[in-house]
Amino acid sequence: MTTTTSTATAQPVVDPFAPFQLGPITLRNRFIRAGANEGMSMDGAPSKALVKHHRDMAAGGVALTTVAYGAVSEVGRTLQNQIWIRPDIVPDLQALAQAVHDEGGRISFQLTHGGSFVTSCKVDGATMSASSGVNKAGMLRGNYWQRAMNEADMDRVAGEFVTAAKLCRDAGFDAVEIHMGHGYLLNQFISPLSNRRKDAYGGNAENRARFPAEVLRRVKQAVGQDMAVLAKINVADGVPRGATVEEAIVTARALQAAGADMLVLSGGRNIESGWFMFGSNFNMEEMGKVLKGSGWLTPMMLKVSQLGAPKVVFKEMYFLEYSRQIRAAVDVPLGYLGGVKSMDNVHTALADGFDAVVLARALIHEPALVNRFQSGELSRSGCSNCNGCVPYIYHPAGTWCIERPANDLALNQVRAAD
């Protein structure tokens, strides 16, 4: 850890702009662009819009930019045109990685599998999950049922994560982040909201973390000499009967033992507690604009999903108290995520022992934020946390800040390597 000493307080102070060692790679500073769906893909491959998006992040000073939701198999997608990692898109992945490297940044791909959380694709047969039963997340596309994975399924899916990580490595990526939060497949094992198993993969928090930890262990074993291997986990699910911060500590310890280079601390689930994830409510007005003309069913279901959601007013550093408890319990490097808006927030996170700060909305609002922080031009993000950018993952041009000019639609209609 790079530190300087403040003569005023005689306490170690971490310089957020100094280089940082993350597993086998060196980052130029401690700012990470969070994996958050961009909606920038074509034919299940990166588009030129995605290349521009992440090039802009690197040019703006971000040390590690995370490409969101790379499904490890075709059936692992949750959205129709989502990227799924396979050999024939390696040239597109190479174009994406090279663009970031040309700007002096590092690049990570967030690897995941939707399991039963498949909202825009029809899956043949029942979707996979930790447990069997009705699949409420799949109702919109006729995925009415889910089945409990057996050990052969787990072995196959773990192998798909390994294969996807190897393809990313071969394409020049510097890291992978295994998504274990927000209600996707690996979180369906971790969370008691989804996991009702009675075997060695269910019951207590240690058992529920067993399969996700095994996935990470196998990925680390396969690519860990060359790439940093991160995992995104929930600090809590944020709703009754969901995973608690005490259970998140159990998960964090299991992932530390499995060899994680860093854990990114998020929270909440897409269906049950999206408001907890974002620290504020969805922007239903913008969602209505984006989905206008998509028929009546999807907007109706989205409205239904908000029934019972509490009114949540955004506050900075909204996961801090949860994250501090995890920081006190584990030694693995941690990335603080959740409501970082200012350099004061950055210094608070680093002083509390977090190793990096992880941002999405503030960087969508201003891709050059890190450079502007470093120069002193800005000390606070201008992002209003209106969540207006979130619905635009469903827009043909991909997500953008609604307070900024719209994306160039044409860039999202051409594959990265074309």
C-alpha positions as a printed NumPy array, in Angstrom:
array([[  0.   ,   0.   ,   0.   ],
       [  1.458,   3.364,  -0.997],
       [  1.275,   5.872,   1.826],
       [  2.525,   9.267,   2.809],
       [  2.554,  10.638,   6.32 ],
       [  0.595,  13.707,   7.328],
       [  2.734,  15.797,   9.714],
       [ -0.409,  17.383,  11.12 ],
       [ -2.022,  14.141,  12.266],
       [  0.916,  11.701,  12.188],
       [ -1.533,   9.206,  10.634],
       [ -0.832,   7.306,   7.421],
       [ -2.625,   8.894,   4.48 ],
       [ -3.191,   6.95 ,   1.268],
       [ -2.594,   8.922,  -1.91 ],
       [ -5.533,   8.091,  -4.203],
       [ -3.48 ,   9.037,  -7.267],
       [ -0.442,   6.865,  -6.531],
       [  0.098,   3.478,  -8.233],
       [ -1.524,   0.461,  -6.597],
       [ -0.67 ,  -3.229,  -6.907],
       [ -3.725,  -5.401,  -7.576],
       [ -2.726,  -9.04 ,  -7.733],
       [ -0.29 ,  -9.421, -10.643],
       [ -1.083,  -6.015, -12.214],
       [ -0.279,  -2.421, -11.31 ],
       [ -2.947,   0.264, -11.456],
       [ -1.939,   3.875, -11.97 ],
       [ -4.263,   5.058,  -9.184],
       [ -7.055,   3.796,  -6.926],
       [-10.091,   4.7  ,  -9.058],
       [-12.095,   1.865, -10.647],
       [-15.034,   2.217, -13.01 ],
       [-17.694,  -0.146, -11.664],
       [-19.232,  -2.814, -13.85 ],
       [-22.663,  -1.36 , -14.662],
       [-24.645,  -2.38 , -17.747],
       [-23.838,  -0.155, -20.714],
       [-26.311,  -1.557, -23.271],
       [-23.586,  -1.3  , -25.918],
       [-23.406,  -4.563, -27.819],
       [-24.297,  -5.997, -31.204],
       [-24.764,  -9.665, -32.075],
       [-23.702, -10.508, -28.525],
       [-20.358,  -8.74 , -29.085],
       [-18.895,  -5.36 , -28.047],
       [-19.908,  -2.444, -30.24 ],
       [-17.855,   0.578, -31.226],
       [-19.959,   2.542, -28.721],
       [-18.624,   0.291, -25.945],
       [-15.062,   0.888, -27.164],
       [-15.611,   4.652, -27.042],
       [-17.251,   4.445, -23.619],
       [-14.344,   2.639, -21.987],
       [-11.674,   4.539, -23.927],
       [-13.221,   7.725, -22.534],
       [-13.045,   6.27 , -19.012],
       [ -9.338,   5.483, -19.413],
       [ -8.589,   8.844, -21.042],
       [-10.374,  10.49 , -18.12 ],
       [ -7.974,   8.977, -15.613],
       [ -9.699,   5.791, -14.425],
       [ -7.109,   3.157, -13.516],
       [ -9.264,   0.067, -14.133],
       [-12.448,   0.197, -16.17 ],
       [-14.863,  -2.715, -15.854],
       [-16.895,  -3.882, -18.831],
       [-20.241,  -5.022, -17.468],
       [-21.986,  -8.347, -17.783],
       [-20.076, -10.723, -19.98 ],
       [-22.219, -13.841, -19.91 ],
       [-20.121, -16.999, -19.7  ],
       [-22.541, -18.854, -21.988],
       [-25.382, -18.04 , -24.338],
       [-27.918, -19.296, -21.811],
       [-26.265, -17.116, -19.167],
       [-27.511, -13.903, -20.768],
       [-30.317, -11.964, -19.149],
       [-30.843,  -9.432, -21.975],
       [-31.375, -10.408, -25.605],
       [-28.335,  -8.779, -27.203],
       [-26.014,  -9.048, -24.217],
       [-22.361,  -9.936, -24.717],
       [-21.544, -13.593, -24.199],
       [-17.905, -14.583, -24.176],
       [-16.939, -16.971, -26.998],
       [-14.013, -17.442, -29.401],
       [-15.541, -15.65 , -32.388],
       [-15.744, -12.317, -30.529],
       [-12.07 , -12.301, -29.477],
       [-11.204,  -9.703, -32.199],
       [-13.903,  -7.412, -30.733],
       [-12.539,  -7.969, -27.222],
       [ -9.033,  -7.184, -28.469],
       [-10.216,  -3.902, -30.005],
       [-11.842,  -2.96 , -26.697],
       [ -8.798,  -3.836, -24.586],
       [ -6.391,  -2.069, -26.944],
       [ -8.418,   1.155, -26.868],
       [ -8.16 ,   1.278, -23.07 ],
       [ -4.457,   0.402, -23.073],
       [ -3.798,   3.15 , -25.614],
       [ -5.055,   5.626, -22.994],
       [ -2.86 ,   4.203, -20.232],
       [ -5.64 ,   2.343, -18.434],
       [ -6.301,  -1.243, -17.423],
       [ -9.444,  -3.166, -18.324],
       [-11.511,  -5.843, -16.603],
       [-14.46 ,  -7.901, -17.817],
       [-17.252,  -8.678, -15.394],
       [-18.129, -12.349, -15.879],
       [-21.506, -13.671, -14.872],
       [-24.388, -16.022, -15.496],
       [-27.998, -14.957, -15.059],
       [-29.276, -18.312, -13.841],
       [-32.995, -17.8  , -13.34 ],
       [-32.69 , -14.026, -13.744],
       [-33.445, -13.961, -17.485],
       [-35.693, -11.025, -18.264],
       [-35.432, -10.658, -22.053],
       [-34.554, -14.086, -23.496],
       [-36.538, -17.313, -23.795],
       [-34.622, -20.301, -22.428],
       [-35.397, -23.861, -23.521],
       [-36.75 , -25.675, -20.492],
       [-36.429, -24.483, -16.915],
       [-33.737, -21.949, -16.073],
       [-30.941, -22.995, -13.718],
       [-30.755, -21.707, -10.167],
       [-29.796, -22.763,  -6.667],
       [-33.311, -24.08 ,  -6.032],
       [-36.317, -25.174,  -8.046],
       [-39.751, -23.577,  -8.262],
       [-41.539, -20.66 ,  -9.909],
       [-39.209, -18.183, -11.647],
       [-40.705, -14.77 , -10.961],
       [-37.855, -12.986, -12.778],
       [-38.547, -14.901, -15.995],
       [-42.289, -14.335, -16.272],
       [-41.949, -11.605, -18.925],
       [-40.376, -14.01 , -21.415],
       [-42.14 , -17.252, -20.574],
       [-39.401, -18.655, -18.331],
       [-41.922, -19.726, -15.735],
       [-39.924, -22.409, -13.941],
       [-36.441, -22.863, -12.549],
       [-34.611, -26.029, -11.594],
       [-32.024, -26.673,  -8.913],
       [-28.528, -27.187, -10.28 ],
       [-26.866, -30.519,  -9.585],
       [-23.132, -31.015,  -9.17 ],
       [-22.654, -31.77 , -12.865],
       [-24.313, -28.432, -13.679],
       [-22.029, -26.675, -11.212],
       [-18.924, -28.269, -12.676],
       [-19.985, -27.268, -16.198],
       [-20.81 , -23.672, -15.247],
       [-17.573, -23.282, -13.274],
       [-15.772, -24.482, -16.391],
       [-17.601, -21.861, -18.454],
       [-16.334, -19.142, -16.108],
       [-12.796, -20.486, -16.548],
       [-13.096, -20.605, -20.345],
       [-14.479, -17.056, -20.451],
       [-11.641, -15.787, -18.248],
       [ -9.053, -17.442, -20.515],
       [-10.609, -15.838, -23.601],
       [-10.48 , -12.431, -21.912],
       [ -6.834, -13.011, -21.014],
       [ -6.035, -14.009, -24.583],
       [ -7.758, -10.842, -25.834],
       [ -5.515,  -8.658, -23.669],
       [ -7.738,  -7.989, -20.658],
       [ -5.938,  -7.287, -17.389],
       [ -8.565,  -8.566, -14.956],
       [-11.882, -10.314, -14.56 ],
       [-14.556,  -9.589, -11.98 ],
       [-16.837, -12.487, -11.079],
       [-20.31 , -11.134, -10.369],
       [-21.743, -12.637,  -7.193],
       [-24.291,  -9.952,  -6.363],
       [-27.606,  -8.425,  -7.421],
       [-29.578, -11.656,  -7.854],
       [-27.613, -13.331, -10.664],
       [-26.75 , -17.04 , -10.556],
       [-23.884, -17.046,  -8.049],
       [-25.86 , -14.71 ,  -5.811],
       [-28.795, -17.108,  -6.102],
       [-26.596, -19.522,  -4.147],
       [-25.364, -16.931,  -1.631],
       [-28.734, -15.365,  -0.823],
       [-31.336, -17.129,   1.336],
       [-33.944, -15.363,  -0.8  ],
       [-33.07 , -17.862,  -3.556],
       [-31.246, -20.749,  -1.899],
       [-33.495, -23.286,  -0.185],
       [-31.185, -26.261,  -0.68 ],
       [-30.748, -28.94 ,   1.981],
       [-27.387, -30.262,   0.772],
       [-23.805, -29.047,   1.193],
       [-24.601, -25.965,  -0.935],
       [-27.511, -24.72 ,   1.184],
       [-28.473, -23.899,   4.74 ],
       [-25.9  , -21.8  ,   6.544],
       [-23.951, -18.924,   4.977],
       [-20.761, -20.964,   4.663],
       [-22.511, -23.649,   2.614],
       [-24.267, -21.083,   0.433],
       [-20.915, -19.488,  -0.461],
       [-19.345, -22.847,  -1.353],
       [-20.144, -22.933,  -5.091],
       [-19.308, -19.243,  -5.767],
       [-16.   , -19.676,  -3.929],
       [-15.231, -22.77 ,  -5.998],
       [-15.875, -20.798,  -9.202],
       [-13.44 , -18.112,  -8.092],
       [-10.841, -20.676,  -7.009],
       [-10.935, -22.339, -10.42 ],
       [-10.708, -19.041, -12.289],
       [ -7.824, -17.903, -10.094],
       [ -6.034, -21.198, -10.673],
       [ -6.442, -20.841, -14.436],
       [ -5.527, -17.183, -15.029],
       [ -4.318, -15.738, -11.736],
       [ -0.674, -15.61 , -12.804],
       [ -1.569, -13.166, -15.58 ],
       [ -4.753, -11.383, -14.483],
       [ -6.256,  -9.91 , -11.348],
       [ -9.319, -11.879, -10.236],
       [-11.959,  -9.824,  -8.44 ],
       [-15.451, -10.627,  -7.19 ],
       [-18.437,  -8.356,  -6.676],
       [-20.531,  -9.274,  -3.643],
       [-23.443,  -7.808,  -1.734],
       [-22.792,  -6.219,   1.649],
       [-26.425,  -7.19 ,   2.292],
       [-29.587,  -7.843,   0.301],
       [-31.35 ,  -4.976,   2.046],
       [-34.673,  -6.725,   2.677],
       [-36.08 ,  -9.012,   5.394],
       [-35.022, -12.668,   5.056],
       [-32.235, -11.646,   2.701],
       [-28.509, -12.005,   3.285],
       [-27.164,  -9.833,   6.112],
       [-23.812,  -8.127,   6.538],
       [-22.817, -10.882,   8.975],
       [-23.419, -13.404,   6.206],
       [-21.534, -11.189,   3.751],
       [-18.521, -11.483,   6.051],
       [-18.755, -15.28 ,   5.769],
       [-18.824, -14.96 ,   1.96 ],
       [-15.895, -12.53 ,   1.991],
       [-13.81 , -14.903,   4.098],
       [-14.569, -17.798,   1.757],
       [-13.518, -15.729,  -1.259],
       [-10.373, -14.55 ,   0.493],
       [ -9.477, -18.198,   1.107],
       [-10.2  , -18.973,  -2.556],
       [ -7.63 , -16.394,  -3.65 ],
       [ -9.572, -13.252,  -4.604],
       [ -7.33 , -10.292,  -5.409],
       [-10.086,  -7.833,  -4.467],
       [-13.735,  -7.822,  -3.449],
       [-15.959,  -5.03 ,  -4.771],
       [-18.66 ,  -4.329,  -2.194],
       [-22.092,  -3.622,  -3.625],
       [-25.569,  -4.488,  -2.346],
       [-29.167,  -5.193,  -3.159],
       [-31.   ,  -7.406,  -5.637],
       [-32.49 ,  -6.43 ,  -8.996],
       [-35.978,  -7.688,  -8.176],
       [-36.349,  -7.348,  -4.424],
       [-34.301,  -4.25 ,  -3.573],
       [-33.061,  -2.184,  -6.495],
       [-33.525,   0.934,  -4.39 ],
       [-31.008,  -0.484,  -1.89 ],
       [-28.501,  -1.123,  -4.694],
       [-28.657,   2.473,  -5.979],
       [-29.216,   4.19 ,  -2.634],
       [-32.291,   5.846,  -4.142],
       [-35.416,   4.999,  -6.103],
       [-35.643,   4.12 ,  -9.787],
       [-36.362,   6.947, -12.212],
       [-39.677,   5.668, -13.507],
       [-40.262,   8.79 , -15.626],
       [-37.138,   8.106, -17.699],
       [-37.929,   4.389, -17.751],
       [-41.296,   5.228, -19.303],
       [-39.63 ,   7.294, -22.024],
       [-37.183,   4.539, -22.92 ],
       [-39.784,   1.777, -22.971],
       [-42.428,   3.792, -24.824],
       [-43.757,   1.668, -27.659],
       [-42.562,  -1.618, -26.137],
       [-46.105,  -2.756, -25.404],
       [-47.997,  -2.76 , -22.142],
       [-46.556,  -5.798, -20.371],
       [-42.982,  -4.693, -19.642],
       [-43.917,  -1.232, -18.28 ],
       [-46.684,  -2.796, -16.2  ],
       [-44.318,  -5.382, -14.705],
       [-41.769,  -2.695, -13.91 ],
       [-44.417,  -0.705, -12.09 ],
       [-45.465,  -3.803, -10.178],
       [-41.827,  -4.386,  -9.194],
       [-41.834,  -0.994,  -7.471],
       [-44.869,  -1.727,  -5.322],
       [-43.867,  -1.625,  -1.684],
       [-40.482,  -0.024,  -2.371],
       [-39.731,   2.531,   0.342],
       [-39.079,   6.135,  -0.551],
       [-35.293,   6.439,  -0.395],
       [-33.455,   9.752,  -0.477],
       [-29.897,   9.462,  -1.769],
       [-27.089,  10.011,   0.694],
       [-23.374,   9.866,   0.048],
       [-21.417,   6.747,   1.043],
       [-24.637,   4.815,   1.6  ],
       [-22.941,   1.415,   2.027],
       [-20.209,   2.693,   4.35 ],
       [-21.394,   1.218,   7.655],
       [-21.945,  -2.219,   6.11 ],
       [-18.62 ,  -2.084,   4.293],
       [-16.713,  -1.043,   7.409],
       [-17.88 ,  -4.214,   9.143],
       [-16.53 ,  -6.331,   6.292],
       [-13.276,  -4.337,   6.285],
       [-12.782,  -5.14 ,   9.962],
       [-13.32 ,  -8.874,   9.378],
       [-11.109,  -9.717,   6.38 ],
       [ -7.625,  -9.006,   5.061],
       [ -8.375,  -9.23 ,   1.332],
       [ -8.234,  -5.903,  -0.6  ],
       [-11.647,  -4.243,  -0.811],
       [-13.086,  -1.773,  -3.291],
       [-15.564,   0.657,  -1.719],
       [-18.655,   1.237,  -3.886],
       [-21.804,   3.197,  -3.105],
       [-22.33 ,   6.948,  -3.202],
       [-18.792,   8.276,  -3.709],
       [-19.346,  11.846,  -4.882],
       [-16.348,  13.893,  -3.771],
       [-12.682,  13.873,  -2.897],
       [-13.737,  14.024,   0.751],
       [-15.591,  10.739,   0.183],
       [-12.514,   9.259,  -1.506],
       [-10.288,  10.209,   1.42 ],
       [-12.834,   8.807,   3.893],
       [-12.907,   5.447,   2.101],
       [ -9.12 ,   5.164,   1.909],
       [ -8.657,   6.295,   5.518],
       [-11.088,   3.554,   6.558],
       [ -8.814,   0.959,   4.984],
       [-10.503,   0.41 ,   1.628],
       [ -7.984,  -0.117,  -1.135],
       [ -9.825,   1.528,  -4.034],
       [-12.962,   3.51 ,  -4.787],
       [-15.409,   2.144,  -7.342],
       [-17.789,   4.459,  -9.227],
       [-20.337,   4.219, -12.031],
       [-22.935,   6.992, -12.165],
       [-20.444,   9.771, -11.368],
       [-18.253,   8.583, -14.25 ],
       [-21.165,   8.227, -16.656],
       [-21.913,  11.863, -15.845],
       [-18.267,  12.907, -16.257],
       [-15.792,  10.407, -17.756],
       [-12.897,  12.819, -17.027],
       [-13.795,  13.054, -13.333],
       [-10.593,  11.407, -12.054],
       [ -8.347,  13.756, -14.035],
       [-10.4  ,  16.724, -12.888],
       [-10.147,  15.543,  -9.291],
       [ -6.387,  15.165,  -9.609],
       [ -5.885,  18.587, -11.193],
       [ -7.995,  20.244,  -8.51 ],
       [-10.449,  21.529, -11.105],
       [-13.209,  19.64 ,  -9.302],
       [-13.576,  18.385,  -5.756],
       [-17.125,  17.075,  -6.185],
       [-19.032,  15.249,  -8.91 ],
       [-21.873,  17.059, -10.619],
       [-23.931,  13.853, -10.805],
       [-27.369,  14.432,  -9.273],
       [-27.995,  10.709,  -8.67 ],
       [-31.321,  11.023, -10.462],
       [-30.843,   7.464, -11.815],
       [-31.909,   8.719, -15.236],
       [-28.967,   6.921, -16.833],
       [-30.101,   3.493, -15.634],
       [-33.095,   2.956, -17.993],
       [-30.913,   3.722, -21.007],
       [-29.331,   0.284, -20.855],
       [-32.524,  -0.574, -22.803],
       [-32.027,   2.224, -25.347],
       [-30.648,   1.391, -28.834],
       [-27.783,   3.85 , -28.28 ],
       [-26.827,   2.538, -24.836],
       [-26.697,   4.314, -21.505],
       [-25.789,   7.97 , -21.037],
       [-26.283,  10.735, -18.506],
       [-29.54 ,  12.506, -19.315],
       [-27.898,  15.807, -18.347],
       [-25.38 ,  15.308, -21.179],
       [-25.71 ,  14.978, -24.972],
       [-27.116,  11.661, -26.177],
       [-24.894,   8.874, -27.468],
       [-24.185,   8.447, -31.174],
       [-26.642,   5.715, -32.178],
       [-24.548,   4.717, -35.191],
       [-21.637,   3.642, -32.986],
       [-23.864,   1.091, -31.287],
       [-24.777,  -0.53 , -34.605],
       [-21.259,  -1.653, -35.554],
       [-19.175,  -4.347, -33.891],
       [-15.952,  -3.249, -32.229],
       [-13.623,  -4.984, -34.664],
       [-15.493,  -3.984, -37.847]])
